[in-house]
């Protein structure tokens, strides 16, 4: 084997990275707890320079935005009826 290929890790990622949701406040509104958890995950990933963790946190944030957008669209649709 060539020396520059010898130390490379083999394999790949076979599934999504699970993000640990941690609550930093005890609010009744779960929305802020989820955003706090995403922000904390982003900060942890930034501090550790972990690109996969940052990507996973950004994907979670995008999913949150999509969900909020769908809820607003649904509310607007109901108001028009």
C-alpha positions, 0 to 999 in steps of 0.5 A, spaced: 500 500 500 502 507 498 504 510 504 500 516 503 494 511 503 496 507 509 493 512 515 487 514 512 480 511 515 476 507 511 468 507 511 463 512 511 457 514 514 451 510 514 446 514 517 444 521 520 447 523 527 443 524 533 443 530 536 442 530 544 437 535 546 439 538 552 435 543 556 438 550 559 432 553 562 425 550 565 420 554 561 413 551 559 414 553 552 418 547 549 420 552 543 425 556 547 428 549 550 429 546 543 432 553 540 437 553 546 439 546 545 440 547 538 444 554 540 448 550 545 450 544 540 452 549 535 457 553 540 459 546 542 461 544 535 464 551 534 469 550 540 471 543 538 471 544 531 467 538 529 464 539 522 459 533 523 456 536 529 455 543 526 452 540 520 447 536 524 446 542 529 444 546 522 440 541 519 436 541 526 435 548 525 433 548 518 428 542 520 425 547 526 424 553 521 421 548 516 416 546 521 415 553 523 413 555 516 409 549 515 405 551 521 404 559 519 402 557 512 397 552 515 394 558 520 394 563 514 390 557 510 385 556 516 384 564 516 382 565 509 377 560 509 
